[in-house]
């Protein structure tokens, strides 16, 4: 466990906060996908937008550690 935290240069609480935030956002995006599959006129881009934003946040966090 500690090797992963050292690798990403985060404390346990920092990592837990970010991972939980990511997880809940993915759950919500997934629910939007399920609802969209039933009613195509709603949540047309909710999940893809959420994933795009999440991906950029992860990239930014990686780059922050390299700077």
N, CA, C and O atoms as a Tripos MOL2 file, in Angstrom:
@<TRIPOS>MOLECULE
protein
  268   267    67     0     0
PROTEIN
NO_CHARGES

@<TRIPOS>ATOM
      1 N           0.8270   -1.1880    0.0000 N.3       1 UNK1
      2 CA          0.0000    0.0000    0.0000 C.3       1 UNK1
      3 C           0.8730    1.2530    0.0000 C.2       1 UNK1
      4 O           0.6440    2.1660   -0.7940 O.2       1 UNK1
      5 N           1.8520    1.3040    0.8680 N.am      2 UNK2
      6 CA          2.6860    2.5010    0.9660 C.3       2 UNK2
      7 C           3.4590    2.7740   -0.3100 C.2       2 UNK2
      8 O           3.7240    3.9300   -0.6360 O.2       2 UNK2
      9 N           3.8260    1.7210   -1.0410 N.am      3 UNK3
     10 CA          4.5810    1.9550   -2.2740 C.3       3 UNK3
     11 C           3.7250    2.7030   -3.2940 C.2       3 UNK3
     12 O           4.2300    3.5690   -4.0090 O.2       3 UNK3
     13 N           2.4430    2.3770   -3.3660 N.am      4 UNK4
     14 CA          1.5490    3.0910   -4.2900 C.3       4 UNK4
     15 C           1.4210    4.5520   -3.8810 C.2       4 UNK4
     16 O           1.4750    5.4390   -4.7330 O.2       4 UNK4
     17 N           1.2540    4.8110   -2.6020 N.am      5 UNK5
     18 CA          1.1230    6.1870   -2.1300 C.3       5 UNK5
     19 C           2.4040    6.9780   -2.3730 C.2       5 UNK5
     20 O           2.3450    8.1540   -2.7340 O.2       5 UNK5
     21 N           3.5470    6.3550   -2.1830 N.am      6 UNK6
     22 CA          4.8240    7.0280   -2.4670 C.3       6 UNK6
     23 C           4.9710    7.2820   -3.9580 C.2       6 UNK6
     24 O           5.4470    8.3360   -4.3800 O.2       6 UNK6
     25 N           4.5600    6.3120   -4.7380 N.am      7 UNK7
     26 CA          4.6400    6.4130   -6.1930 C.3       7 UNK7
     27 C           3.8560    7.6220   -6.7190 C.2       7 UNK7
     28 O           4.3030    8.3140   -7.6340 O.2       7 UNK7
     29 N           2.6910    7.8630   -6.1310 N.am      8 UNK8
     30 CA          1.8460    8.9720   -6.5870 C.3       8 UNK8
     31 C           2.0010   10.2170   -5.7190 C.2       8 UNK8
     32 O           1.3370   11.2290   -5.9460 O.2       8 UNK8
     33 N           2.8730   10.1360   -4.7320 N.am      9 UNK9
     34 CA          3.1980   11.2580   -3.8550 C.3       9 UNK9
     35 C           1.9580   11.8490   -3.1710 C.2       9 UNK9
     36 O           1.7200   13.0550   -3.2240 O.2       9 UNK9
     37 N           1.1830   10.9800   -2.5350 N.am     10 UNK10
     38 CA         -0.0100   11.4070   -1.8100 C.3      10 UNK10
     39 C          -0.0560   10.7420   -0.4450 C.2      10 UNK10
     40 O           0.4830    9.6540   -0.2390 O.2      10 UNK10
     41 N          -0.7120   11.4240    0.4770 N.am     11 UNK11
     42 CA         -0.9620   10.8000    1.7740 C.3      11 UNK11
     43 C          -2.1430    9.8500    1.6170 C.2      11 UNK11
     44 O          -2.8330    9.8570    0.5970 O.2      11 UNK11
     45 N          -2.3600    9.0450    2.6310 N.am     12 UNK12
     46 CA         -3.4870    8.1130    2.6120 C.3      12 UNK12
     47 C          -4.8020    8.8760    2.4600 C.2      12 UNK12
     48 O          -5.6540    8.4900    1.6590 O.2      12 UNK12
     49 N          -4.9710    9.9550    3.2240 N.am     13 UNK13
     50 CA         -6.2250   10.7130    3.1720 C.3      13 UNK13
     51 C          -6.4090   11.4450    1.8420 C.2      13 UNK13
     52 O          -7.5270   11.5200    1.3310 O.2      13 UNK13
     53 N          -5.3350   11.9800    1.2830 N.am     14 UNK14
     54 CA         -5.4420   12.6130   -0.0360 C.3      14 UNK14
     55 C          -5.8910   11.6000   -1.0830 C.2      14 UNK14
     56 O          -6.7750   11.8680   -1.8960 O.2      14 UNK14
     57 N          -5.2640   10.4440   -1.0420 N.am     15 UNK15
     58 CA         -5.6020    9.3860   -1.9980 C.3      15 UNK15
     59 C          -7.0370    8.9110   -1.7950 C.2      15 UNK15
     60 O          -7.7720    8.7320   -2.7660 O.2      15 UNK15
     61 N          -7.4390    8.7080   -0.5530 N.am     16 UNK16
     62 CA         -8.7910    8.2440   -0.2650 C.3      16 UNK16
     63 C          -9.8210    9.2570   -0.7680 C.2      16 UNK16
     64 O         -10.8180    8.8750   -1.3810 O.2      16 UNK16
     65 N          -9.5880   10.5240   -0.5180 N.am     17 UNK17
     66 CA        -10.5200   11.5660   -0.9480 C.3      17 UNK17
     67 C         -10.6650   11.5730   -2.4720 C.2      17 UNK17
     68 O         -11.7820   11.5860   -2.9890 O.2      17 UNK17
     69 N          -9.5480   11.5660   -3.1830 N.am     18 UNK18
     70 CA         -9.6120   11.6130   -4.6410 C.3      18 UNK18
     71 C         -10.2340   10.3420   -5.2110 C.2      18 UNK18
     72 O         -11.0520   10.4110   -6.1280 O.2      18 UNK18
     73 N          -9.8550    9.1930   -4.6800 N.am     19 UNK19
     74 CA        -10.3970    7.9260   -5.1840 C.3      19 UNK19
     75 C         -11.9030    7.8230   -4.9420 C.2      19 UNK19
     76 O         -12.6410    7.3490   -5.8060 O.2      19 UNK19
     77 N         -12.3540    8.2630   -3.7780 N.am     20 UNK20
     78 CA        -13.7890    8.2340   -3.5090 C.3      20 UNK20
     79 C         -14.5410    9.2150   -4.4000 C.2      20 UNK20
     80 O         -15.6280    8.9120   -4.8900 O.2      20 UNK20
     81 N         -13.9610   10.3810   -4.6030 N.am     21 UNK21
     82 CA        -14.5800   11.3690   -5.4900 C.3      21 UNK21
     83 C         -14.7110   10.7930   -6.9040 C.2      21 UNK21
     84 O         -15.7540   10.9270   -7.5430 O.2      21 UNK21
     85 N         -13.6510   10.1580   -7.3770 N.am     22 UNK22
     86 CA        -13.6910    9.5330   -8.7020 C.3      22 UNK22
     87 C         -14.7350    8.4230   -8.7510 C.2      22 UNK22
     88 O         -15.5140    8.3300   -9.7000 O.2      22 UNK22
     89 N         -14.7420    7.6000   -7.7410 N.am     23 UNK23
     90 CA        -15.6780    6.4800   -7.7020 C.3      23 UNK23
     91 C         -17.1280    6.9270   -7.7390 C.2      23 UNK23
     92 O         -17.9340    6.3820   -8.4930 O.2      23 UNK23
     93 N         -17.4570    7.9150   -6.9270 N.am     24 UNK24
     94 CA        -18.8440    8.3910   -6.9090 C.3      24 UNK24
     95 C         -19.2360    9.0590   -8.2150 C.2      24 UNK24
     96 O         -20.3700    8.9210   -8.6750 O.2      24 UNK24
     97 N         -18.3020    9.7800   -8.8090 N.am     25 UNK25
     98 CA        -18.6030   10.3960  -10.1010 C.3      25 UNK25
     99 C         -18.8510    9.3290  -11.1630 C.2      25 UNK25
    100 O         -19.7200    9.4980  -12.0180 O.2      25 UNK25
    101 N         -18.0990    8.2370  -11.1160 N.am     26 UNK26
    102 CA        -18.3080    7.1540  -12.0710 C.3      26 UNK26
    103 C         -19.6420    6.4510  -11.8260 C.2      26 UNK26
    104 O         -20.3250    6.0670  -12.7750 O.2      26 UNK26
    105 N         -20.0110    6.2830  -10.5660 N.am     27 UNK27
    106 CA        -21.3090    5.6750  -10.2440 C.3      27 UNK27
    107 C         -22.4390    6.5380  -10.8030 C.2      27 UNK27
    108 O         -23.3650    6.0250  -11.4320 O.2      27 UNK27
    109 N         -22.3610    7.8320  -10.5740 N.am     28 UNK28
    110 CA        -23.3990    8.7440  -11.0650 C.3      28 UNK28
    111 C         -23.4350    8.7480  -12.5900 C.2      28 UNK28
    112 O         -24.5120    8.7320  -13.1860 O.2      28 UNK28
    113 N         -22.2670    8.7690  -13.2220 N.am     29 UNK29
    114 CA        -22.2120    8.7250  -14.6840 C.3      29 UNK29
    115 C         -22.7930    7.4110  -15.2020 C.2      29 UNK29
    116 O         -23.4740    7.3870  -16.2270 O.2      29 UNK29
    117 N         -22.5220    6.3300  -14.4940 N.am     30 UNK30
    118 CA        -23.0810    5.0310  -14.8790 C.3      30 UNK30
    119 C         -24.5940    5.0010  -14.7850 C.2      30 UNK30
    120 O         -25.2700    4.4550  -15.6570 O.2      30 UNK30
    121 N         -25.1210    5.5910  -13.7220 N.am     31 UNK31
    122 CA        -26.5770    5.6700  -13.5840 C.3      31 UNK31
    123 C         -27.1780    6.5190  -14.7030 C.2      31 UNK31
    124 O         -28.2440    6.1970  -15.2280 O.2      31 UNK31
    125 N         -26.4970    7.5930  -15.0620 N.am     32 UNK32
    126 CA        -26.9670    8.4170  -16.1800 C.3      32 UNK32
    127 C         -26.9930    7.5990  -17.4720 C.2      32 UNK32
    128 O         -27.9070    7.7470  -18.2830 O.2      32 UNK32
    129 N         -25.9950    6.7430  -17.6630 N.am     33 UNK33
    130 CA        -25.9650    5.8670  -18.8510 C.3      33 UNK33
    131 C         -27.1510    4.9130  -18.8600 C.2      33 UNK33
    132 O         -27.7930    4.7240  -19.8930 O.2      33 UNK33
    133 N         -27.4370    4.3210  -17.7260 N.am     34 UNK34
    134 CA        -28.5580    3.3730  -17.6370 C.3      34 UNK34
    135 C         -29.8690    4.0910  -17.9450 C.2      34 UNK34
    136 O         -30.6960    3.5900  -18.7060 O.2      34 UNK34
    137 N         -30.0490    5.2590  -17.3550 N.am     35 UNK35
    138 CA        -31.2760    6.0210  -17.6170 C.3      35 UNK35
    139 C         -31.3350    6.4330  -19.0870 C.2      35 UNK35
    140 O         -32.3970    6.3680  -19.7070 O.2      35 UNK35
    141 N         -30.2130    6.8510  -19.6420 N.am     36 UNK36
    142 CA        -30.1470    7.2360  -21.0450 C.3      36 UNK36
    143 C         -30.4960    6.0590  -21.9660 C.2      36 UNK36
    144 O         -31.1060    6.2440  -23.0180 O.2      36 UNK36
    145 N         -30.1060    4.8710  -21.5620 N.am     37 UNK37
    146 CA        -30.4200    3.7010  -22.4010 C.3      37 UNK37
    147 C         -31.9210    3.4550  -22.4840 C.2      37 UNK37
    148 O         -32.4160    2.9160  -23.4730 O.2      37 UNK37
    149 N         -32.6340    3.8500  -21.4460 N.am     38 UNK38
    150 CA        -34.0880    3.6600  -21.4110 C.3      38 UNK38
    151 C         -34.8050    4.8440  -22.0520 C.2      38 UNK38
    152 O         -35.7750    4.6700  -22.7890 O.2      38 UNK38
    153 N         -34.3190    6.0430  -21.7650 N.am     39 UNK39
    154 CA        -34.9210    7.2760  -22.2900 C.3      39 UNK39
    155 C         -33.8110    8.0490  -23.0200 C.2      39 UNK39
    156 O         -33.1430    8.8850  -22.4120 O.2      39 UNK39
    157 N         -33.6140    7.7790  -24.3010 N.am     40 UNK40
    158 CA        -32.4750    8.3470  -25.0320 C.3      40 UNK40
    159 C         -32.4250    9.8730  -25.0960 C.2      40 UNK40
    160 O         -31.3590   10.4380  -25.3440 O.2      40 UNK40
    161 N         -33.5320   10.5390  -24.8820 N.am     41 UNK41
    162 CA        -33.5310   12.0010  -24.9920 C.3      41 UNK41
    163 C         -32.9250   12.7070  -23.7810 C.2      41 UNK41
    164 O         -32.6940   13.9150  -23.8320 O.2      41 UNK41
    165 N         -32.6650   11.9830  -22.7010 N.am     42 UNK42
    166 CA        -32.0730   12.6310  -21.5300 C.3      42 UNK42
    167 C         -30.6800   12.0640  -21.2430 C.2      42 UNK42
    168 O         -30.3730   10.9210  -21.5810 O.2      42 UNK42
    169 N         -29.8760   12.8690  -20.6310 N.am     43 UNK43
    170 CA        -28.4980   12.5110  -20.2620 C.3      43 UNK43
    171 C         -27.6730   12.0500  -21.4720 C.2      43 UNK43
    172 O         -26.8530   11.1390  -21.3620 O.2      43 UNK43
    173 N         -27.9000   12.6860  -22.6190 N.am     44 UNK44
    174 CA        -27.2330   12.2660  -23.8550 C.3      44 UNK44
    175 C         -25.7090   12.3630  -23.7790 C.2      44 UNK44
    176 O         -25.0070   11.5520  -24.3830 O.2      44 UNK44
    177 N         -25.2030   13.3340  -23.0530 N.am     45 UNK45
    178 CA        -23.7430   13.4670  -22.9840 C.3      45 UNK45
    179 C         -23.2230   13.5200  -21.5470 C.2      45 UNK45
    180 O         -22.0500   13.8200  -21.3250 O.2      45 UNK45
    181 N         -24.0710   13.2360  -20.5900 N.am     46 UNK46
    182 CA        -23.6860   13.3370  -19.1810 C.3      46 UNK46
    183 C         -22.5050   12.4270  -18.8330 C.2      46 UNK46
    184 O         -21.5240   12.8780  -18.2440 O.2      46 UNK46
    185 N         -22.6010   11.1670  -19.1920 N.am     47 UNK47
    186 CA        -21.5410   10.2170  -18.8350 C.3      47 UNK47
    187 C         -20.2470   10.5130  -19.5810 C.2      47 UNK47
    188 O         -19.1700   10.4960  -18.9840 O.2      47 UNK47
    189 N         -20.3400   10.7840  -20.8760 N.am     48 UNK48
    190 CA        -19.1120   11.0500  -21.6360 C.3      48 UNK48
    191 C         -18.4360   12.3250  -21.1430 C.2      48 UNK48
    192 O         -17.2090   12.3800  -21.0610 O.2      48 UNK48
    193 N         -19.2190   13.3480  -20.8150 N.am     49 UNK49
    194 CA        -18.6320   14.5780  -20.2600 C.3      49 UNK49
    195 C         -17.9690   14.3100  -18.9150 C.2      49 UNK49
    196 O         -16.8700   14.8010  -18.6560 O.2      49 UNK49
    197 N         -18.6250   13.5410  -18.0630 N.am     50 UNK50
    198 CA        -18.0650   13.2250  -16.7410 C.3      50 UNK50
    199 C         -16.7500   12.4670  -16.8830 C.2      50 UNK50
    200 O         -15.7870   12.7570  -16.1730 O.2      50 UNK50
    201 N         -16.7050   11.5070  -17.7880 N.am     51 UNK51
    202 CA        -15.4830   10.7230  -17.9860 C.3      51 UNK51
    203 C         -14.3690   11.5690  -18.5950 C.2      51 UNK51
    204 O         -13.2020   11.4060  -18.2380 O.2      51 UNK51
    205 N         -14.7160   12.4610  -19.5000 N.am     52 UNK52
    206 CA        -13.7230   13.3470  -20.1020 C.3      52 UNK52
    207 C         -13.0960   14.2370  -19.0280 C.2      52 UNK52
    208 O         -11.8770   14.4030  -18.9870 O.2      52 UNK52
    209 N         -13.9270   14.8010  -18.1670 N.am     53 UNK53
    210 CA        -13.4410   15.6670  -17.0840 C.3      53 UNK53
    211 C         -12.5900   14.8700  -16.0990 C.2      53 UNK53
    212 O         -11.5190   15.3160  -15.6890 O.2      53 UNK53
    213 N         -13.0720   13.6990  -15.7290 N.am     54 UNK54
    214 CA        -12.3400   12.8500  -14.7930 C.3      54 UNK54
    215 C         -10.9810   12.4520  -15.3630 C.2      54 UNK54
    216 O          -9.9760   12.4860  -14.6520 O.2      54 UNK54
    217 N         -10.9450   12.0810  -16.6230 N.am     55 UNK55
    218 CA         -9.6900   11.7080  -17.2680 C.3      55 UNK55
    219 C          -8.7050   12.8770  -17.2420 C.2      55 UNK55
    220 O          -7.5210   12.6830  -16.9670 O.2      55 UNK55
    221 N          -9.1850   14.0800  -17.5270 N.am     56 UNK56
    222 CA         -8.3060   15.2500  -17.5170 C.3      56 UNK56
    223 C          -7.7890   15.5300  -16.1050 C.2      56 UNK56
    224 O          -6.6280   15.9050  -15.9360 O.2      56 UNK56
    225 N          -8.6330   15.3530  -15.1000 N.am     57 UNK57
    226 CA         -8.1840   15.5530  -13.7180 C.3      57 UNK57
    227 C          -7.0880   14.5660  -13.3450 C.2      57 UNK57
    228 O          -6.1290   14.9260  -12.6620 O.2      57 UNK57
    229 N          -7.2270   13.3300  -13.7880 N.am     58 UNK58
    230 CA         -6.2060   12.3110  -13.4970 C.3      58 UNK58
    231 C          -4.9020   12.6640  -14.2040 C.2      58 UNK58
    232 O          -3.8270   12.5610  -13.6140 O.2      58 UNK58
    233 N          -4.9950   13.0770  -15.4600 N.am     59 UNK59
    234 CA         -3.7970   13.4890  -16.2050 C.3      59 UNK59
    235 C          -3.1270   14.6770  -15.5180 C.2      59 UNK59
    236 O          -1.9060   14.6960  -15.3600 O.2      59 UNK59
    237 N          -3.9160   15.6610  -15.1110 N.am     60 UNK60
    238 CA         -3.3640   16.8380  -14.4310 C.3      60 UNK60
    239 C          -2.6710   16.4570  -13.1320 C.2      60 UNK60
    240 O          -1.6210   17.0130  -12.8110 O.2      60 UNK60
    241 N          -3.2370   15.5180  -12.3780 N.am     61 UNK61
    242 CA         -2.6130   15.0800  -11.1150 C.3      61 UNK61
    243 C          -1.2790   14.3970  -11.3900 C.2      61 UNK61
    244 O          -0.3150   14.6170  -10.6580 O.2      61 UNK61
    245 N          -1.2080   13.5760  -12.4280 N.am     62 UNK62
    246 CA          0.0500   12.9130  -12.7750 C.3      62 UNK62
    247 C           1.1090   13.9430  -13.1730 C.2      62 UNK62
    248 O           2.2620   13.8590  -12.7520 O.2      62 UNK62
    249 N           0.7000   14.9110  -13.9870 N.am     63 UNK63
    250 CA          1.6360   15.9250  -14.4460 C.3      63 UNK63
    251 C           2.1050   16.8300  -13.3120 C.2      63 UNK63
    252 O           3.2360   17.3160  -13.3340 O.2      63 UNK63
    253 N           1.2440   17.0590  -12.3210 N.am     64 UNK64
    254 CA          1.6050   17.8790  -11.1610 C.3      64 UNK64
    255 C           2.7930   17.2560  -10.4390 C.2      64 UNK64
    256 O           3.6880   17.9660   -9.9830 O.2      64 UNK64
    257 N           2.8010   15.9380  -10.3350 N.am     65 UNK65
    258 CA          3.8740   15.2660   -9.6210 C.3      65 UNK65
    259 C           5.1840   15.2960  -10.4070 C.2      65 UNK65
    260 O           6.2610   15.2270   -9.8150 O.2      65 UNK65
    261 N           5.1030   15.3980  -11.7300 N.am     66 UNK66
    262 CA          6.2980   15.4190  -12.5600 C.3      66 UNK66
    263 C           6.9220   16.8020  -12.6470 C.2      66 UNK66
    264 O           8.0920   16.9430  -13.0040 O.2      66 UNK66
    265 N           6.1340   17.8240  -12.3180 N.am     67 UNK67
    266 CA          6.6250   19.2190  -12.4320 C.3      67 UNK67
    267 C           7.5940   19.5640  -11.3230 C.2      67 UNK67
    268 O           8.0970   20.6860  -11.2700 O.2      67 UNK67
@<TRIPOS>BOND
     1     1     2 1
     2     2     3 1
     3     3     4 2
     4     3     5 am
     5     5     6 1
     6     6     7 1
     7     7     8 2
     8     7     9 am
     9     9    10 1
    10    10    11 1
    11    11    12 2
    12    11    13 am
    13    13    14 1
    14    14    15 1
    15    15    16 2
    16    15    17 am
    17    17    18 1
    18    18    19 1
    19    19    20 2
    20    19    21 am
    21    21    22 1
    22    22    23 1
    23    23    24 2
    24    23    25 am
    25    25    26 1
    26    26    27 1
    27    27    28 2
    28    27    29 am
    29    29    30 1
    30    30    31 1
    31    31    32 2
    32    31    33 am
    33    33    34 1
    34    34    35 1
    35    35    36 2
    36    35    37 am
    37    37    38 1
    38    38    39 1
    39    39    40 2
    40    39    41 am
    41    41    42 1
    42    42    43 1
    43    43    44 2
    44    43    45 am
    45    45    46 1
    46    46    47 1
    47    47    48 2
    48    47    49 am
    49    49    50 1
    50    50    51 1
    51    51    52 2
    52    51    53 am
    53    53    54 1
    54    54    55 1
    55    55    56 2
    56    55    57 am
    57    57    58 1
    58    58    59 1
    59    59    60 2
    60    59    61 am
    61    61    62 1
    62    62    63 1
    63    63    64 2
    64    63    65 am
    65    65    66 1
    66    66    67 1
    67    67    68 2
    68    67    69 am
    69    69    70 1
    70    70    71 1
    71    71    72 2
    72    71    73 am
    73    73    74 1
    74    74    75 1
    75    75    76 2
    76    75    77 am
    77    77    78 1
    78    78    79 1
    79    79    80 2
    80    79    81 am
    81    81    82 1
    82    82    83 1
    83    83    84 2
    84    83    85 am
    85    85    86 1
    86    86    87 1
    87    87    88 2
    88    87    89 am
    89    89    90 1
    90    90    91 1
    91    91    92 2
    92    91    93 am
    93    93    94 1
    94    94    95 1
    95    95    96 2
    96    95    97 am
    97    97    98 1
    98    98    99 1
    99    99   100 2
   100    99   101 am
   101   101   102 1
   102   102   103 1
   103   103   104 2
   104   103   105 am
   105   105   106 1
   106   106   107 1
   107   107   108 2
   108   107   109 am
   109   109   110 1
   110   110   111 1
   111   111   112 2
   112   111   113 am
   113   113   114 1
   114   114   115 1
   115   115   116 2
   116   115   117 am
   117   117   118 1
   118   118   119 1
   119   119   120 2
   120   119   121 am
   121   121   122 1
   122   122   123 1
   123   123   124 2
   124   123   125 am
   125   125   126 1
   126   126   127 1
   127   127   128 2
   128   127   129 am
   129   129   130 1
   130   130   131 1
   131   131   132 2
   132   131   133 am
   133   133   134 1
   134   134   135 1
   135   135   136 2
   136   135   137 am
   137   137   138 1
   138   138   139 1
   139   139   140 2
   140   139   141 am
   141   141   142 1
   142   142   143 1
   143   143   144 2
   144   143   145 am
   145   145   146 1
   146   146   147 1
   147   147   148 2
   148   147   149 am
   149   149   150 1
   150   150   151 1
   151   151   152 2
   152   151   153 am
   153   153   154 1
   154   154   155 1
   155   155   156 2
   156   155   157 am
   157   157   158 1
   158   158   159 1
   159   159   160 2
   160   159   161 am
   161   161   162 1
   162   162   163 1
   163   163   164 2
   164   163   165 am
   165   165   166 1
   166   166   167 1
   167   167   168 2
   168   167   169 am
   169   169   170 1
   170   170   171 1
   171   171   172 2
   172   171   173 am
   173   173   174 1
   174   174   175 1
   175   175   176 2
   176   175   177 am
   177   177   178 1
   178   178   179 1
   179   179   180 2
   180   179   181 am
   181   181   182 1
   182   182   183 1
   183   183   184 2
   184   183   185 am
   185   185   186 1
   186   186   187 1
   187   187   188 2
   188   187   189 am
   189   189   190 1
   190   190   191 1
   191   191   192 2
   192   191   193 am
   193   193   194 1
   194   194   195 1
   195   195   196 2
   196   195   197 am
   197   197   198 1
   198   198   199 1
   199   199   200 2
   200   199   201 am
   201   201   202 1
   202   202   203 1
   203   203   204 2
   204   203   205 am
   205   205   206 1
   206   206   207 1
   207   207   208 2
   208   207   209 am
   209   209   210 1
   210   210   211 1
   211   211   212 2
   212   211   213 am
   213   213   214 1
   214   214   215 1
   215   215   216 2
   216   215   217 am
   217   217   218 1
   218   218   219 1
   219   219   220 2
   220   219   221 am
   221   221   222 1
   222   222   223 1
   223   223   224 2
   224   223   225 am
   225   225   226 1
   226   226   227 1
   227   227   228 2
   228   227   229 am
   229   229   230 1
   230   230   231 1
   231   231   232 2
   232   231   233 am
   233   233   234 1
   234   234   235 1
   235   235   236 2
   236   235   237 am
   237   237   238 1
   238   238   239 1
   239   239   240 2
   240   239   241 am
   241   241   242 1
   242   242   243 1
   243   243   244 2
   244   243   245 am
   245   245   246 1
   246   246   247 1
   247   247   248 2
   248   247   249 am
   249   249   250 1
   250   250   251 1
   251   251   252 2
   252   251   253 am
   253   253   254 1
   254   254   255 1
   255   255   256 2
   256   255   257 am
   257   257   258 1
   258   258   259 1
   259   259   260 2
   260   259   261 am
   261   261   262 1
   262   262   263 1
   263   263   264 2
   264   263   265 am
   265   265   266 1
   266   266   267 1
   267   267   268 2
@<TRIPOS>SUBSTRUCTURE
     1 UNK1         2 RESIDUE 1 A UNK
     2 UNK2         6 RESIDUE 1 A UNK
     3 UNK3        10 RESIDUE 1 A UNK
     4 UNK4        14 RESIDUE 1 A UNK
     5 UNK5        18 RESIDUE 1 A UNK
     6 UNK6        22 RESIDUE 1 A UNK
     7 UNK7        26 RESIDUE 1 A UNK
     8 UNK8        30 RESIDUE 1 A UNK
     9 UNK9        34 RESIDUE 1 A UNK
    10 UNK10       38 RESIDUE 1 A UNK
    11 UNK11       42 RESIDUE 1 A UNK
    12 UNK12       46 RESIDUE 1 A UNK
    13 UNK13       50 RESIDUE 1 A UNK
    14 UNK14       54 RESIDUE 1 A UNK
    15 UNK15       58 RESIDUE 1 A UNK
    16 UNK16       62 RESIDUE 1 A UNK
    17 UNK17       66 RESIDUE 1 A UNK
    18 UNK18       70 RESIDUE 1 A UNK
    19 UNK19       74 RESIDUE 1 A UNK
    20 UNK20       78 RESIDUE 1 A UNK
    21 UNK21       82 RESIDUE 1 A UNK
    22 UNK22       86 RESIDUE 1 A UNK
    23 UNK23       90 RESIDUE 1 A UNK
    24 UNK24       94 RESIDUE 1 A UNK
    25 UNK25       98 RESIDUE 1 A UNK
    26 UNK26      102 RESIDUE 1 A UNK
    27 UNK27      106 RESIDUE 1 A UNK
    28 UNK28      110 RESIDUE 1 A UNK
    29 UNK29      114 RESIDUE 1 A UNK
    30 UNK30      118 RESIDUE 1 A UNK
    31 UNK31      122 RESIDUE 1 A UNK
    32 UNK32      126 RESIDUE 1 A UNK
    33 UNK33      130 RESIDUE 1 A UNK
    34 UNK34      134 RESIDUE 1 A UNK
    35 UNK35      138 RESIDUE 1 A UNK
    36 UNK36      142 RESIDUE 1 A UNK
    37 UNK37      146 RESIDUE 1 A UNK
    38 UNK38      150 RESIDUE 1 A UNK
    39 UNK39      154 RESIDUE 1 A UNK
    40 UNK40      158 RESIDUE 1 A UNK
    41 UNK41      162 RESIDUE 1 A UNK
    42 UNK42      166 RESIDUE 1 A UNK
    43 UNK43      170 RESIDUE 1 A UNK
    44 UNK44      174 RESIDUE 1 A UNK
    45 UNK45      178 RESIDUE 1 A UNK
    46 UNK46      182 RESIDUE 1 A UNK
    47 UNK47      186 RESIDUE 1 A UNK
    48 UNK48      190 RESIDUE 1 A UNK
    49 UNK49      194 RESIDUE 1 A UNK
    50 UNK50      198 RESIDUE 1 A UNK
    51 UNK51      202 RESIDUE 1 A UNK
    52 UNK52      206 RESIDUE 1 A UNK
    53 UNK53      210 RESIDUE 1 A UNK
    54 UNK54      214 RESIDUE 1 A UNK
    55 UNK55      218 RESIDUE 1 A UNK
    56 UNK56      222 RESIDUE 1 A UNK
    57 UNK57      226 RESIDUE 1 A UNK
    58 UNK58      230 RESIDUE 1 A UNK
    59 UNK59      234 RESIDUE 1 A UNK
    60 UNK60      238 RESIDUE 1 A UNK
    61 UNK61      242 RESIDUE 1 A UNK
    62 UNK62      246 RESIDUE 1 A UNK
    63 UNK63      250 RESIDUE 1 A UNK
    64 UNK64      254 RESIDUE 1 A UNK
    65 UNK65      258 RESIDUE 1 A UNK
    66 UNK66      262 RESIDUE 1 A UNK
    67 UNK67      266 RESIDUE 1 A UNK
